[in-house]
Amino acid sequence: MIQKQLSKIQEEDIDELLREQIREDRTTEYKSLLSPNSDSLVKAVSSLANSVGGDLIFGIEAKDGVPTGAPGLNRSAIDKDMLRLMNLSRSALQPPLALKEFDFREVPWKNGTAILMLRIPQSWARPHQVKNTGLFFGRSPAGAYVLDVSELKELFDMSERLPERANRFVDEQVKKVIEGSRPVQMTTTVIKSGIAGPYPATKIVFHLVPISAFSGATRLDFRGIAGKLEGSLKPLGIYTGDQDLRSRDLSYRLNLDGWVAYEGGWRGQTPSYIQIFRNGILEAVHAPDEENGPRNVVLTDYEAKLSKALPDYVRVLSELEIEPPFFLYLTLVNVYGWYLRGEEFRTSEFAFETQIVKAPEVAVSEAGFDTDGALLQLFNVIWQAVGDKKSPRERDGRIQPL
């Protein structure tokens, strides 16, 4: 697999494969053309998806796994070839594998030809079976092979355990947030005028969990990327309705878990932080503004903040070569007896009946997913917990700004 973001791969990267005679391995397979034999194509696609993912590269000839030349493909047929591969991945595999246009890269090549690259992610729905043969394929350094019974059992078990493992991780982190043992000291209590208190401060806890975090494939080295993160990964609190982010003092540091950015000084109480773990998981915790009045009300400004922040978070992970599938989680803590209010929108008729409210995870499997659509699945469940059908910020599938 070329260790480079797919959209940035150029002719010189293909030249290097040929010059250095980079062998096929567990994450790379060469094909001189798109064979009319659909079974051969589906075998290659499924073997990568059932393993750790990788690159299927068309237009390169190979002998015994070693590239010997690159005749390239007819550029006029590339779109048709891509469509065929996308259709095959859906129709010829069980369960279907959803490939999109952004999984492909057409690299201009010599004599007006092109090299077509298909980057197949490790599938969270694996193992995928080839319908026509009934076989399951995996991939080793020597190439594709038929999975045996024990390997199949392990993959099925792993697929079933992934949501469980992700949920357990999130629950453990939420517990730490409640205990105050997360990486920074957050706002702990609030005092509301006219109401006996103080009250434990409400916390909004958002997790973006890449499936790759549990495969061992991701291990970030923050020595080389910390500087880039300082300019791009920001806590929820600084997102506003304006075009520019709110001007606030931000601090950054490496820590045992990875890297954290937070509002305010290290010794003060911060209302918001963003942590990226070494395995690529993101954790954003925010203490929202709370409204003084006759009832305990949590303002749902976090909905609009997350709508602005999530595309940034996904982009940062993509730049670190961490792509979907993702699980998204939203948890509210310290909310028993509190109502929701969407600022200019209505206040909920009922209050929360539990101290912790956790929406069921939302799974997204494709790059370029609809971030507002995914978030609304989480927000709507939170509003349903206080008797409303959906978030009042939703308008035609979009989240209204602050």
Summary of the structure (lengths in Angstrom):
residues: 402
radius of gyration: 24.0
end to end distance: 42.7
largest distance: 79.9
contacts: 1264
relative contact order: 0.10
helix: 31%
strand: 28%
